[in-house]
Amino acid sequence: MTANIGTIDRILRFVLGVVLIAAPFVGNLAFFQSTLATVITVVVGIVLVATSAMKFCPMYRVLGMNTCKI
């Protein structure tokens, strides 16, 4: 796997991922009363944090995108 996620992209993915993971448990929004909404939000957050940690996004590969300057 060749890195295809740059530094700014990684930071944004990590921050958004952490927010999505924490949102159902911290906030008391009506949206998160649904178990399905909570599960989807947490899974998307985990995927964002994981792609940030691995510096690789499979969707970027499919679309031919690369934000990494190396």
C-alpha positions as CSV (number, residue, x, y, z in Angstrom):
1,M,0.0,0.0,0.0
2,T,1.5,3.3,-1.1
3,A,0.6,6.3,1.0
4,N,-2.0,8.5,-0.8
5,I,-3.2,10.7,2.1
6,G,-1.4,14.0,2.9
7,T,-0.8,15.6,6.3
8,I,-3.8,18.0,6.2
9,D,-6.1,15.3,4.9
10,R,-4.9,13.0,7.7
11,I,-5.6,15.6,10.4
12,L,-9.0,16.4,9.1
13,R,-9.9,12.7,8.8
14,F,-8.7,12.0,12.3
15,V,-10.6,14.9,13.9
16,L,-13.8,14.2,12.0
17,G,-13.5,10.5,12.9
18,V,-13.1,11.2,16.6
19,V,-16.0,13.6,16.5
20,L,-18.2,11.0,14.8
21,I,-17.2,8.2,17.2
22,A,-17.9,10.4,20.2
23,A,-21.1,12.2,19.0
24,P,-23.6,9.4,19.8
25,F,-22.3,9.0,23.3
26,V,-21.7,12.7,24.3
27,G,-24.6,14.5,22.6
28,N,-28.2,13.9,23.3
29,L,-29.4,14.4,19.8
30,A,-32.7,12.8,18.6
31,F,-30.8,11.5,15.5
32,F,-28.9,9.1,17.7
33,Q,-31.9,7.6,19.4
34,S,-31.9,5.1,16.5
35,T,-29.4,2.2,16.9
36,L,-28.8,2.1,13.2
37,A,-27.8,5.7,13.1
38,T,-25.4,5.3,16.0
39,V,-23.8,2.2,14.5
40,I,-23.3,3.8,11.1
41,T,-21.9,7.0,12.6
42,V,-19.4,5.0,14.7
43,V,-18.3,2.8,11.8
44,V,-17.7,5.8,9.6
45,G,-15.7,7.4,12.4
46,I,-13.6,4.2,12.8
47,V,-12.9,4.0,9.0
48,L,-11.8,7.7,9.0
49,V,-9.5,7.2,11.9
50,A,-8.1,4.0,10.4
51,T,-7.4,5.5,7.0
52,S,-5.7,8.4,8.8
53,A,-3.5,6.1,10.7
54,M,-2.6,4.0,7.7
55,K,-2.0,7.0,5.4
56,F,-4.0,5.0,2.7
57,C,-7.5,5.4,1.4
58,P,-8.8,2.6,-0.9
59,M,-11.4,5.0,-2.4
60,Y,-8.6,7.5,-3.3
61,R,-6.9,4.6,-5.2
62,V,-10.1,3.8,-7.1
63,L,-10.6,7.4,-8.0
64,G,-6.9,8.0,-8.9
65,M,-6.5,10.7,-6.2
66,N,-3.4,11.4,-4.2
67,T,-3.0,14.2,-1.6
68,C,0.4,12.9,-0.4
69,K,3.3,15.0,-1.6
70,I,5.9,12.3,-1.2
